[in-house]
Amino acid sequence: MERIIVDGVNREMTQAELDLTLANRPNPRIAEIAKRQQEIIQELKQLDYKSIKRIQGNYTEAEWNLHVAYCDTLRNEYNDLEVEVV
């Protein structure tokens, strides 16, 4: 056993107890992550408009490819945030 400070308290615990204590802590960024996820969802919804315009033929192939790449970037960021919350 080691002497360790957890949440401002100096106490003895094994490494396994410490790992469990740290694993059960809530992620302090949860609110920030949830806010960013909502922003991403809203942005993707707005980008759906461009998808409709693409169907109507209002975008060139190059413009469309940029749009698709940006949507992929947003989705990847969202997925990375989901992993961080877990």
PDB file of N, CA, C and O in Angstrom, chain B, residues numbered from 101:
ATOM      1  N   MET B 101       0.838  -1.186   0.000  1.00  0.00           N
ATOM      2  CA  MET B 101       0.000   0.000   0.000  1.00  0.00           C
ATOM      3  C   MET B 101       0.873   1.235   0.000  1.00  0.00           C
ATOM      4  O   MET B 101       1.962   1.272   0.572  1.00  0.00           O
ATOM      5  N   GLU B 102       0.340   2.251  -0.674  1.00  0.00           N
ATOM      6  CA  GLU B 102       1.039   3.528  -0.728  1.00  0.00           C
ATOM      7  C   GLU B 102       0.190   4.602  -0.085  1.00  0.00           C
ATOM      8  O   GLU B 102      -1.035   4.507  -0.015  1.00  0.00           O
ATOM      9  N   ARG B 103       0.864   5.597   0.367  1.00  0.00           N
ATOM     10  CA  ARG B 103       0.182   6.776   0.876  1.00  0.00           C
ATOM     11  C   ARG B 103      -0.050   7.686  -0.330  1.00  0.00           C
ATOM     12  O   ARG B 103       0.886   7.995  -1.067  1.00  0.00           O
ATOM     13  N   ILE B 104      -1.274   8.105  -0.526  1.00  0.00           N
ATOM     14  CA  ILE B 104      -1.604   8.890  -1.712  1.00  0.00           C
ATOM     15  C   ILE B 104      -2.663   9.921  -1.375  1.00  0.00           C
ATOM     16  O   ILE B 104      -3.448   9.735  -0.445  1.00  0.00           O
ATOM     17  N   ILE B 105      -2.684  10.998  -2.122  1.00  0.00           N
ATOM     18  CA  ILE B 105      -3.701  12.032  -1.921  1.00  0.00           C
ATOM     19  C   ILE B 105      -4.732  11.899  -3.033  1.00  0.00           C
ATOM     20  O   ILE B 105      -4.406  11.996  -4.216  1.00  0.00           O
ATOM     21  N   VAL B 106      -5.981  11.676  -2.633  1.00  0.00           N
ATOM     22  CA  VAL B 106      -7.085  11.566  -3.574  1.00  0.00           C
ATOM     23  C   VAL B 106      -8.168  12.531  -3.118  1.00  0.00           C
ATOM     24  O   VAL B 106      -8.631  12.474  -1.979  1.00  0.00           O
ATOM     25  N   ASP B 107      -8.560  13.411  -4.019  1.00  0.00           N
ATOM     26  CA  ASP B 107      -9.582  14.415  -3.691  1.00  0.00           C
ATOM     27  C   ASP B 107      -9.219  15.205  -2.442  1.00  0.00           C
ATOM     28  O   ASP B 107     -10.079  15.521  -1.620  1.00  0.00           O
ATOM     29  N   GLY B 108      -7.955  15.513  -2.314  1.00  0.00           N
ATOM     30  CA  GLY B 108      -7.493  16.330  -1.200  1.00  0.00           C
ATOM     31  C   GLY B 108      -7.342  15.597   0.112  1.00  0.00           C
ATOM     32  O   GLY B 108      -7.053  16.218   1.135  1.00  0.00           O
ATOM     33  N   VAL B 109      -7.530  14.291   0.107  1.00  0.00           N
ATOM     34  CA  VAL B 109      -7.426  13.505   1.340  1.00  0.00           C
ATOM     35  C   VAL B 109      -6.201  12.609   1.229  1.00  0.00           C
ATOM     36  O   VAL B 109      -6.026  11.894   0.243  1.00  0.00           O
ATOM     37  N   ASN B 110      -5.357  12.659   2.253  1.00  0.00           N
ATOM     38  CA  ASN B 110      -4.157  11.836   2.298  1.00  0.00           C
ATOM     39  C   ASN B 110      -4.525  10.510   2.947  1.00  0.00           C
ATOM     40  O   ASN B 110      -4.904  10.477   4.118  1.00  0.00           O
ATOM     41  N   ARG B 111      -4.417   9.407   2.191  1.00  0.00           N
ATOM     42  CA  ARG B 111      -4.776   8.111   2.750  1.00  0.00           C
ATOM     43  C   ARG B 111      -3.991   6.996   2.068  1.00  0.00           C
ATOM     44  O   ARG B 111      -3.316   7.211   1.061  1.00  0.00           O
ATOM     45  N   GLU B 112      -4.097   5.822   2.632  1.00  0.00           N
ATOM     46  CA  GLU B 112      -3.422   4.659   2.068  1.00  0.00           C
ATOM     47  C   GLU B 112      -4.386   3.890   1.193  1.00  0.00           C
ATOM     48  O   GLU B 112      -5.555   3.713   1.535  1.00  0.00           O
ATOM     49  N   MET B 113      -3.871   3.428   0.037  1.00  0.00           N
ATOM     50  CA  MET B 113      -4.677   2.561  -0.819  1.00  0.00           C
ATOM     51  C   MET B 113      -3.764   1.805  -1.764  1.00  0.00           C
ATOM     52  O   MET B 113      -2.649   2.231  -2.066  1.00  0.00           O
ATOM     53  N   THR B 114      -4.266   0.680  -2.216  1.00  0.00           N
ATOM     54  CA  THR B 114      -3.507  -0.117  -3.178  1.00  0.00           C
ATOM     55  C   THR B 114      -3.647   0.513  -4.563  1.00  0.00           C
ATOM     56  O   THR B 114      -4.490   1.385  -4.777  1.00  0.00           O
ATOM     57  N   GLN B 115      -2.827   0.070  -5.481  1.00  0.00           N
ATOM     58  CA  GLN B 115      -2.924   0.578  -6.852  1.00  0.00           C
ATOM     59  C   GLN B 115      -4.284   0.242  -7.458  1.00  0.00           C
ATOM     60  O   GLN B 115      -4.861   1.051  -8.186  1.00  0.00           O
ATOM     61  N   ALA B 116      -4.791  -0.945  -7.158  1.00  0.00           N
ATOM     62  CA  ALA B 116      -6.105  -1.357  -7.674  1.00  0.00           C
ATOM     63  C   ALA B 116      -7.208  -0.439  -7.152  1.00  0.00           C
ATOM     64  O   ALA B 116      -8.111  -0.058  -7.897  1.00  0.00           O
ATOM     65  N   GLU B 117      -7.129  -0.086  -5.869  1.00  0.00           N
ATOM     66  CA  GLU B 117      -8.127   0.840  -5.298  1.00  0.00           C
ATOM     67  C   GLU B 117      -8.022   2.211  -5.956  1.00  0.00           C
ATOM     68  O   GLU B 117      -9.033   2.851  -6.245  1.00  0.00           O
ATOM     69  N   LEU B 118      -6.797   2.651  -6.188  1.00  0.00           N
ATOM     70  CA  LEU B 118      -6.598   3.944  -6.848  1.00  0.00           C
ATOM     71  C   LEU B 118      -7.160   3.917  -8.262  1.00  0.00           C
ATOM     72  O   LEU B 118      -7.848   4.851  -8.673  1.00  0.00           O
ATOM     73  N   ASP B 119      -6.873   2.854  -9.008  1.00  0.00           N
ATOM     74  CA  ASP B 119      -7.386   2.730 -10.375  1.00  0.00           C
ATOM     75  C   ASP B 119      -8.905   2.775 -10.389  1.00  0.00           C
ATOM     76  O   ASP B 119      -9.504   3.440 -11.234  1.00  0.00           O
ATOM     77  N   LEU B 120      -9.526   2.070  -9.457  1.00  0.00           N
ATOM     78  CA  LEU B 120     -10.986   2.052  -9.374  1.00  0.00           C
ATOM     79  C   LEU B 120     -11.531   3.423  -9.017  1.00  0.00           C
ATOM     80  O   LEU B 120     -12.531   3.861  -9.586  1.00  0.00           O
ATOM     81  N   THR B 121     -10.892   4.097  -8.092  1.00  0.00           N
ATOM     82  CA  THR B 121     -11.313   5.442  -7.687  1.00  0.00           C
ATOM     83  C   THR B 121     -11.244   6.397  -8.872  1.00  0.00           C
ATOM     84  O   THR B 121     -12.172   7.171  -9.106  1.00  0.00           O
ATOM     85  N   LEU B 122     -10.157   6.343  -9.609  1.00  0.00           N
ATOM     86  CA  LEU B 122      -9.989   7.237 -10.757  1.00  0.00           C
ATOM     87  C   LEU B 122     -10.938   6.880 -11.896  1.00  0.00           C
ATOM     88  O   LEU B 122     -11.432   7.769 -12.590  1.00  0.00           O
ATOM     89  N   ALA B 123     -11.196   5.601 -12.094  1.00  0.00           N
ATOM     90  CA  ALA B 123     -12.084   5.157 -13.169  1.00  0.00           C
ATOM     91  C   ALA B 123     -13.525   5.573 -12.912  1.00  0.00           C
ATOM     92  O   ALA B 123     -14.280   5.809 -13.855  1.00  0.00           O
ATOM     93  N   ASN B 124     -13.912   5.665 -11.644  1.00  0.00           N
ATOM     94  CA  ASN B 124     -15.293   6.000 -11.303  1.00  0.00           C
ATOM     95  C   ASN B 124     -15.555   7.501 -11.218  1.00  0.00           C
ATOM     96  O   ASN B 124     -16.684   7.920 -10.967  1.00  0.00           O
ATOM     97  N   ARG B 125     -14.530   8.301 -11.424  1.00  0.00           N
ATOM     98  CA  ARG B 125     -14.722   9.748 -11.385  1.00  0.00           C
ATOM     99  C   ARG B 125     -15.456  10.217 -12.638  1.00  0.00           C
ATOM    100  O   ARG B 125     -15.188   9.731 -13.737  1.00  0.00           O
ATOM    101  N   PRO B 126     -16.366  11.147 -12.473  1.00  0.00           N
ATOM    102  CA  PRO B 126     -17.028  11.695 -13.663  1.00  0.00           C
ATOM    103  C   PRO B 126     -16.037  12.551 -14.460  1.00  0.00           C
ATOM    104  O   PRO B 126     -15.154  13.194 -13.894  1.00  0.00           O
ATOM    105  N   ASN B 127     -16.203  12.544 -15.756  1.00  0.00           N
ATOM    106  CA  ASN B 127     -15.348  13.353 -16.623  1.00  0.00           C
ATOM    107  C   ASN B 127     -15.723  14.824 -16.412  1.00  0.00           C
ATOM    108  O   ASN B 127     -16.876  15.197 -16.630  1.00  0.00           O
ATOM    109  N   PRO B 128     -14.777  15.658 -15.995  1.00  0.00           N
ATOM    110  CA  PRO B 128     -15.099  17.061 -15.738  1.00  0.00           C
ATOM    111  C   PRO B 128     -15.473  17.831 -17.011  1.00  0.00           C
ATOM    112  O   PRO B 128     -16.005  18.939 -16.927  1.00  0.00           O
ATOM    113  N   ARG B 129     -15.203  17.261 -18.172  1.00  0.00           N
ATOM    114  CA  ARG B 129     -15.504  17.934 -19.435  1.00  0.00           C
ATOM    115  C   ARG B 129     -16.855  17.529 -20.014  1.00  0.00           C
ATOM    116  O   ARG B 129     -17.171  17.909 -21.142  1.00  0.00           O
ATOM    117  N   ILE B 130     -17.659  16.770 -19.278  1.00  0.00           N
ATOM    118  CA  ILE B 130     -18.912  16.254 -19.835  1.00  0.00           C
ATOM    119  C   ILE B 130     -19.800  17.374 -20.368  1.00  0.00           C
ATOM    120  O   ILE B 130     -20.332  17.256 -21.471  1.00  0.00           O
ATOM    121  N   ALA B 131     -19.971  18.441 -19.624  1.00  0.00           N
ATOM    122  CA  ALA B 131     -20.828  19.546 -20.079  1.00  0.00           C
ATOM    123  C   ALA B 131     -20.254  20.185 -21.335  1.00  0.00           C
ATOM    124  O   ALA B 131     -20.985  20.484 -22.279  1.00  0.00           O
ATOM    125  N   GLU B 132     -18.960  20.389 -21.340  1.00  0.00           N
ATOM    126  CA  GLU B 132     -18.296  20.983 -22.505  1.00  0.00           C
ATOM    127  C   GLU B 132     -18.431  20.070 -23.730  1.00  0.00           C
ATOM    128  O   GLU B 132     -18.689  20.541 -24.838  1.00  0.00           O
ATOM    129  N   ILE B 133     -18.255  18.777 -23.521  1.00  0.00           N
ATOM    130  CA  ILE B 133     -18.361  17.812 -24.615  1.00  0.00           C
ATOM    131  C   ILE B 133     -19.787  17.766 -25.152  1.00  0.00           C
ATOM    132  O   ILE B 133     -19.994  17.765 -26.365  1.00  0.00           O
ATOM    133  N   ALA B 134     -20.766  17.729 -24.258  1.00  0.00           N
ATOM    134  CA  ALA B 134     -22.169  17.689 -24.673  1.00  0.00           C
ATOM    135  C   ALA B 134     -22.531  18.935 -25.480  1.00  0.00           C
ATOM    136  O   ALA B 134     -23.255  18.846 -26.472  1.00  0.00           O
ATOM    137  N   LYS B 135     -22.035  20.082 -25.061  1.00  0.00           N
ATOM    138  CA  LYS B 135     -22.305  21.327 -25.787  1.00  0.00           C
ATOM    139  C   LYS B 135     -21.718  21.255 -27.194  1.00  0.00           C
ATOM    140  O   LYS B 135     -22.383  21.620 -28.163  1.00  0.00           O
ATOM    141  N   ARG B 136     -20.480  20.787 -27.310  1.00  0.00           N
ATOM    142  CA  ARG B 136     -19.847  20.691 -28.622  1.00  0.00           C
ATOM    143  C   ARG B 136     -20.562  19.672 -29.503  1.00  0.00           C
ATOM    144  O   ARG B 136     -20.707  19.886 -30.707  1.00  0.00           O
ATOM    145  N   GLN B 137     -21.009  18.568 -28.913  1.00  0.00           N
ATOM    146  CA  GLN B 137     -21.751  17.578 -29.687  1.00  0.00           C
ATOM    147  C   GLN B 137     -23.042  18.179 -30.247  1.00  0.00           C
ATOM    148  O   GLN B 137     -23.406  17.916 -31.393  1.00  0.00           O
ATOM    149  N   GLN B 138     -23.731  18.983 -29.442  1.00  0.00           N
ATOM    150  CA  GLN B 138     -24.949  19.631 -29.919  1.00  0.00           C
ATOM    151  C   GLN B 138     -24.633  20.621 -31.041  1.00  0.00           C
ATOM    152  O   GLN B 138     -25.394  20.731 -32.003  1.00  0.00           O
ATOM    153  N   GLU B 139     -23.524  21.335 -30.923  1.00  0.00           N
ATOM    154  CA  GLU B 139     -23.112  22.254 -31.988  1.00  0.00           C
ATOM    155  C   GLU B 139     -22.840  21.492 -33.284  1.00  0.00           C
ATOM    156  O   GLU B 139     -23.221  21.936 -34.367  1.00  0.00           O
ATOM    157  N   ILE B 140     -22.186  20.355 -33.164  1.00  0.00           N
ATOM    158  CA  ILE B 140     -21.886  19.540 -34.347  1.00  0.00           C
ATOM    159  C   ILE B 140     -23.174  19.045 -34.990  1.00  0.00           C
ATOM    160  O   ILE B 140     -23.316  19.089 -36.212  1.00  0.00           O
ATOM    161  N   ILE B 141     -24.110  18.576 -34.176  1.00  0.00           N
ATOM    162  CA  ILE B 141     -25.391  18.100 -34.699  1.00  0.00           C
ATOM    163  C   ILE B 141     -26.102  19.217 -35.445  1.00  0.00           C
ATOM    164  O   ILE B 141     -26.612  18.998 -36.544  1.00  0.00           O
ATOM    165  N   GLN B 142     -26.143  20.414 -34.864  1.00  0.00           N
ATOM    166  CA  GLN B 142     -26.796  21.542 -35.523  1.00  0.00           C
ATOM    167  C   GLN B 142     -26.104  21.900 -36.835  1.00  0.00           C
ATOM    168  O   GLN B 142     -26.763  22.188 -37.834  1.00  0.00           O
ATOM    169  N   GLU B 143     -24.788  21.880 -36.826  1.00  0.00           N
ATOM    170  CA  GLU B 143     -24.041  22.207 -38.032  1.00  0.00           C
ATOM    171  C   GLU B 143     -24.293  21.169 -39.129  1.00  0.00           C
ATOM    172  O   GLU B 143     -24.448  21.523 -40.298  1.00  0.00           O
ATOM    173  N   LEU B 144     -24.332  19.908 -38.756  1.00  0.00           N
ATOM    174  CA  LEU B 144     -24.617  18.862 -39.741  1.00  0.00           C
ATOM    175  C   LEU B 144     -26.027  19.007 -40.311  1.00  0.00           C
ATOM    176  O   LEU B 144     -26.246  18.776 -41.500  1.00  0.00           O
ATOM    177  N   LYS B 145     -26.971  19.388 -39.468  1.00  0.00           N
ATOM    178  CA  LYS B 145     -28.336  19.616 -39.957  1.00  0.00           C
ATOM    179  C   LYS B 145     -28.368  20.764 -40.968  1.00  0.00           C
ATOM    180  O   LYS B 145     -29.067  20.693 -41.979  1.00  0.00           O
ATOM    181  N   GLN B 146     -27.606  21.819 -40.683  1.00  0.00           N
ATOM    182  CA  GLN B 146     -27.542  22.938 -41.612  1.00  0.00           C
ATOM    183  C   GLN B 146     -26.869  22.528 -42.917  1.00  0.00           C
ATOM    184  O   GLN B 146     -27.226  23.018 -43.988  1.00  0.00           O
ATOM    185  N   LEU B 147     -25.913  21.642 -42.824  1.00  0.00           N
ATOM    186  CA  LEU B 147     -25.208  21.189 -44.021  1.00  0.00           C
ATOM    187  C   LEU B 147     -26.081  20.277 -44.875  1.00  0.00           C
ATOM    188  O   LEU B 147     -25.796  20.082 -46.056  1.00  0.00           O
ATOM    189  N   ASP B 148     -27.136  19.718 -44.299  1.00  0.00           N
ATOM    190  CA  ASP B 148     -28.071  18.917 -45.086  1.00  0.00           C
ATOM    191  C   ASP B 148     -28.672  19.737 -46.221  1.00  0.00           C
ATOM    192  O   ASP B 148     -29.002  19.193 -47.275  1.00  0.00           O
ATOM    193  N   TYR B 149     -28.815  21.028 -46.012  1.00  0.00           N
ATOM    194  CA  TYR B 149     -29.325  21.926 -47.046  1.00  0.00           C
ATOM    195  C   TYR B 149     -28.451  21.844 -48.292  1.00  0.00           C
ATOM    196  O   TYR B 149     -28.955  21.843 -49.415  1.00  0.00           O
ATOM    197  N   LYS B 150     -27.136  21.775 -48.083  1.00  0.00           N
ATOM    198  CA  LYS B 150     -26.218  21.668 -49.211  1.00  0.00           C
ATOM    199  C   LYS B 150     -26.415  20.344 -49.943  1.00  0.00           C
ATOM    200  O   LYS B 150     -26.227  20.264 -51.157  1.00  0.00           O
ATOM    201  N   SER B 151     -26.790  19.317 -49.205  1.00  0.00           N
ATOM    202  CA  SER B 151     -27.046  18.026 -49.847  1.00  0.00           C
ATOM    203  C   SER B 151     -28.225  18.128 -50.801  1.00  0.00           C
ATOM    204  O   SER B 151     -28.201  17.563 -51.895  1.00  0.00           O
ATOM    205  N   ILE B 152     -29.238  18.838 -50.390  1.00  0.00           N
ATOM    206  CA  ILE B 152     -30.401  19.048 -51.259  1.00  0.00           C
ATOM    207  C   ILE B 152     -29.992  19.846 -52.490  1.00  0.00           C
ATOM    208  O   ILE B 152     -30.389  19.532 -53.612  1.00  0.00           O
ATOM    209  N   LYS B 153     -29.196  20.875 -52.260  1.00  0.00           N
ATOM    210  CA  LYS B 153     -28.726  21.690 -53.380  1.00  0.00           C
ATOM    211  C   LYS B 153     -27.872  20.869 -54.343  1.00  0.00           C
ATOM    212  O   LYS B 153     -27.915  21.094 -55.553  1.00  0.00           O
ATOM    213  N   ARG B 154     -27.105  19.930 -53.823  1.00  0.00           N
ATOM    214  CA  ARG B 154     -26.280  19.064 -54.664  1.00  0.00           C
ATOM    215  C   ARG B 154     -27.161  18.223 -55.575  1.00  0.00           C
ATOM    216  O   ARG B 154     -26.888  18.069 -56.765  1.00  0.00           O
ATOM    217  N   ILE B 155     -28.221  17.683 -54.991  1.00  0.00           N
ATOM    218  CA  ILE B 155     -29.160  16.885 -55.777  1.00  0.00           C
ATOM    219  C   ILE B 155     -29.761  17.723 -56.902  1.00  0.00           C
ATOM    220  O   ILE B 155     -30.015  17.227 -58.000  1.00  0.00           O
ATOM    221  N   GLN B 156     -29.981  18.994 -56.607  1.00  0.00           N
ATOM    222  CA  GLN B 156     -30.546  19.894 -57.603  1.00  0.00           C
ATOM    223  C   GLN B 156     -29.507  20.368 -58.623  1.00  0.00           C
ATOM    224  O   GLN B 156     -29.842  21.062 -59.583  1.00  0.00           O
ATOM    225  N   GLY B 157     -28.253  19.991 -58.410  1.00  0.00           N
ATOM    226  CA  GLY B 157     -27.201  20.330 -59.362  1.00  0.00           C
ATOM    227  C   GLY B 157     -26.572  21.697 -59.165  1.00  0.00           C
ATOM    228  O   GLY B 157     -26.004  22.253 -60.105  1.00  0.00           O
ATOM    229  N   ASN B 158     -26.659  22.247 -57.969  1.00  0.00           N
ATOM    230  CA  ASN B 158     -26.142  23.591 -57.706  1.00  0.00           C
ATOM    231  C   ASN B 158     -24.681  23.631 -57.266  1.00  0.00           C
ATOM    232  O   ASN B 158     -24.140  24.714 -57.042  1.00  0.00           O
ATOM    233  N   TYR B 159     -24.038  22.483 -57.137  1.00  0.00           N
ATOM    234  CA  TYR B 159     -22.637  22.445 -56.708  1.00  0.00           C
ATOM    235  C   TYR B 159     -21.808  21.654 -57.708  1.00  0.00           C
ATOM    236  O   TYR B 159     -22.269  20.669 -58.286  1.00  0.00           O
ATOM    237  N   THR B 160     -20.589  22.103 -57.895  1.00  0.00           N
ATOM    238  CA  THR B 160     -19.661  21.354 -58.737  1.00  0.00           C
ATOM    239  C   THR B 160     -19.159  20.150 -57.957  1.00  0.00           C
ATOM    240  O   THR B 160     -19.356  20.056 -56.746  1.00  0.00           O
ATOM    241  N   GLU B 161     -18.515  19.238 -58.655  1.00  0.00           N
ATOM    242  CA  GLU B 161     -17.959  18.054 -58.002  1.00  0.00           C
ATOM    243  C   GLU B 161     -16.930  18.454 -56.949  1.00  0.00           C
ATOM    244  O   GLU B 161     -16.900  17.875 -55.863  1.00  0.00           O
ATOM    245  N   ALA B 162     -16.086  19.442 -57.260  1.00  0.00           N
ATOM    246  CA  ALA B 162     -15.055  19.900 -56.317  1.00  0.00           C
ATOM    247  C   ALA B 162     -15.691  20.509 -55.064  1.00  0.00           C
ATOM    248  O   ALA B 162     -15.256  20.230 -53.947  1.00  0.00           O
ATOM    249  N   GLU B 163     -16.722  21.341 -55.254  1.00  0.00           N
ATOM    250  CA  GLU B 163     -17.416  21.935 -54.101  1.00  0.00           C
ATOM    251  C   GLU B 163     -18.062  20.847 -53.239  1.00  0.00           C
ATOM    252  O   GLU B 163     -18.021  20.910 -52.011  1.00  0.00           O
ATOM    253  N   TRP B 164     -18.646  19.869 -53.889  1.00  0.00           N
ATOM    254  CA  TRP B 164     -19.302  18.783 -53.175  1.00  0.00           C
ATOM    255  C   TRP B 164     -18.292  17.963 -52.375  1.00  0.00           C
ATOM    256  O   TRP B 164     -18.557  17.588 -51.233  1.00  0.00           O
ATOM    257  N   ASN B 165     -17.131  17.686 -52.978  1.00  0.00           N
ATOM    258  CA  ASN B 165     -16.103  16.916 -52.285  1.00  0.00           C
ATOM    259  C   ASN B 165     -15.622  17.639 -51.029  1.00  0.00           C
ATOM    260  O   ASN B 165     -15.356  16.996 -50.013  1.00  0.00           O
ATOM    261  N   LEU B 166     -15.506  18.961 -51.083  1.00  0.00           N
ATOM    262  CA  LEU B 166     -15.141  19.734 -49.895  1.00  0.00           C
ATOM    263  C   LEU B 166     -16.212  19.605 -48.815  1.00  0.00           C
ATOM    264  O   LEU B 166     -15.912  19.452 -47.631  1.00  0.00           O
ATOM    265  N   HIS B 167     -17.447  19.670 -49.247  1.00  0.00           N
ATOM    266  CA  HIS B 167     -18.583  19.530 -48.322  1.00  0.00           C
ATOM    267  C   HIS B 167     -18.552  18.170 -47.629  1.00  0.00           C
ATOM    268  O   HIS B 167     -18.693  18.083 -46.409  1.00  0.00           O
ATOM    269  N   VAL B 168     -18.367  17.111 -48.415  1.00  0.00           N
ATOM    270  CA  VAL B 168     -18.332  15.759 -47.866  1.00  0.00           C
ATOM    271  C   VAL B 168     -17.169  15.609 -46.880  1.00  0.00           C
ATOM    272  O   VAL B 168     -17.331  15.013 -45.815  1.00  0.00           O
ATOM    273  N   ALA B 169     -16.010  16.143 -47.230  1.00  0.00           N
ATOM    274  CA  ALA B 169     -14.843  16.057 -46.347  1.00  0.00           C
ATOM    275  C   ALA B 169     -15.100  16.789 -45.033  1.00  0.00           C
ATOM    276  O   ALA B 169     -14.717  16.309 -43.966  1.00  0.00           O
ATOM    277  N   TYR B 170     -15.749  17.952 -45.109  1.00  0.00           N
ATOM    278  CA  TYR B 170     -16.054  18.710 -43.897  1.00  0.00           C
ATOM    279  C   TYR B 170     -17.049  17.949 -43.018  1.00  0.00           C
ATOM    280  O   TYR B 170     -16.889  17.905 -41.798  1.00  0.00           O
ATOM    281  N   CYS B 171     -18.062  17.358 -43.622  1.00  0.00           N
ATOM    282  CA  CYS B 171     -19.035  16.565 -42.854  1.00  0.00           C
ATOM    283  C   CYS B 171     -18.353  15.382 -42.186  1.00  0.00           C
ATOM    284  O   CYS B 171     -18.645  15.066 -41.032  1.00  0.00           O
ATOM    285  N   ASP B 172     -17.445  14.727 -42.903  1.00  0.00           N
ATOM    286  CA  ASP B 172     -16.698  13.614 -42.320  1.00  0.00           C
ATOM    287  C   ASP B 172     -15.877  14.072 -41.122  1.00  0.00           C
ATOM    288  O   ASP B 172     -15.799  13.375 -40.111  1.00  0.00           O
ATOM    289  N   THR B 173     -15.264  15.251 -41.240  1.00  0.00           N
ATOM    290  CA  THR B 173     -14.475  15.804 -40.139  1.00  0.00           C
ATOM    291  C   THR B 173     -15.348  16.035 -38.915  1.00  0.00           C
ATOM    292  O   THR B 173     -14.954  15.709 -37.795  1.00  0.00           O
ATOM    293  N   LEU B 174     -16.537  16.598 -39.128  1.00  0.00           N
ATOM    294  CA  LEU B 174     -17.458  16.838 -38.013  1.00  0.00           C
ATOM    295  C   LEU B 174     -17.902  15.524 -37.373  1.00  0.00           C
ATOM    296  O   LEU B 174     -17.951  15.411 -36.148  1.00  0.00           O
ATOM    297  N   ARG B 175     -18.221  14.542 -38.196  1.00  0.00           N
ATOM    298  CA  ARG B 175     -18.657  13.250 -37.648  1.00  0.00           C
ATOM    299  C   ARG B 175     -17.538  12.578 -36.858  1.00  0.00           C
ATOM    300  O   ARG B 175     -17.779  11.988 -35.805  1.00  0.00           O
ATOM    301  N   ASN B 176     -16.319  12.672 -37.371  1.00  0.00           N
ATOM    302  CA  ASN B 176     -15.177  12.092 -36.651  1.00  0.00           C
ATOM    303  C   ASN B 176     -14.962  12.790 -35.310  1.00  0.00           C
ATOM    304  O   ASN B 176     -14.677  12.140 -34.304  1.00  0.00           O
ATOM    305  N   GLU B 177     -15.098  14.117 -35.302  1.00  0.00           N
ATOM    306  CA  GLU B 177     -14.951  14.853 -34.044  1.00  0.00           C
ATOM    307  C   GLU B 177     -16.026  14.416 -33.052  1.00  0.00           C
ATOM    308  O   GLU B 177     -15.742  14.205 -31.873  1.00  0.00           O
ATOM    309  N   TYR B 178     -17.257  14.283 -33.533  1.00  0.00           N
ATOM    310  CA  TYR B 178     -18.362  13.843 -32.679  1.00  0.00           C
ATOM    311  C   TYR B 178     -18.058  12.468 -32.085  1.00  0.00           C
ATOM    312  O   TYR B 178     -18.237  12.252 -30.886  1.00  0.00           O
ATOM    313  N   ASN B 179     -17.600  11.546 -32.923  1.00  0.00           N
ATOM    314  CA  ASN B 179     -17.291  10.186 -32.466  1.00  0.00           C
ATOM    315  C   ASN B 179     -16.152  10.205 -31.449  1.00  0.00           C
ATOM    316  O   ASN B 179     -16.192   9.466 -30.465  1.00  0.00           O
ATOM    317  N   ASP B 180     -15.145  11.035 -31.674  1.00  0.00           N
ATOM    318  CA  ASP B 180     -14.038  11.150 -30.715  1.00  0.00           C
ATOM    319  C   ASP B 180     -14.542  11.665 -29.364  1.00  0.00           C
ATOM    320  O   ASP B 180     -14.089  11.209 -28.314  1.00  0.00           O
ATOM    321  N   LEU B 181     -15.471  12.609 -29.395  1.00  0.00           N
ATOM    322  CA  LEU B 181     -16.040  13.137 -28.154  1.00  0.00           C
ATOM    323  C   LEU B 181     -16.838  12.069 -27.429  1.00  0.00           C
ATOM    324  O   LEU B 181     -16.794  11.990 -26.202  1.00  0.00           O
ATOM    325  N   GLU B 182     -17.567  11.246 -28.172  1.00  0.00           N
ATOM    326  CA  GLU B 182     -18.330  10.160 -27.553  1.00  0.00           C
ATOM    327  C   GLU B 182     -17.416   9.216 -26.791  1.00  0.00           C
ATOM    328  O   GLU B 182     -17.731   8.793 -25.679  1.00  0.00           O
ATOM    329  N   VAL B 183     -16.287   8.890 -27.395  1.00  0.00           N
ATOM    330  CA  VAL B 183     -15.325   7.992 -26.757  1.00  0.00           C
ATOM    331  C   VAL B 183     -14.779   8.628 -25.478  1.00  0.00           C
ATOM    332  O   VAL B 183     -14.569   7.940 -24.479  1.00  0.00           O
ATOM    333  N   GLU B 184     -14.550   9.942 -25.512  1.00  0.00           N
ATOM    334  CA  GLU B 184     -14.003  10.624 -24.341  1.00  0.00           C
ATOM    335  C   GLU B 184     -14.983  10.613 -23.167  1.00  0.00           C
ATOM    336  O   GLU B 184     -14.562  10.580 -22.010  1.00  0.00           O
ATOM    337  N   VAL B 185     -16.258  10.640 -23.452  1.00  0.00           N
ATOM    338  CA  VAL B 185     -17.267  10.656 -22.387  1.00  0.00           C
ATOM    339  C   VAL B 185     -17.332   9.312 -21.687  1.00  0.00           C
ATOM    340  O   VAL B 185     -17.582   9.251 -20.483  1.00  0.00           O
ATOM    341  N   VAL B 186     -17.112   8.243 -22.423  1.00  0.00           N
ATOM    342  CA  VAL B 186     -17.212   6.891 -21.854  1.00  0.00           C
ATOM    343  C   VAL B 186     -16.081   6.618 -20.975  1.00  0.00           C
ATOM    344  O   VAL B 186     -15.992   5.531 -20.404  1.00  0.00           O
TER     345      VAL B 186
END
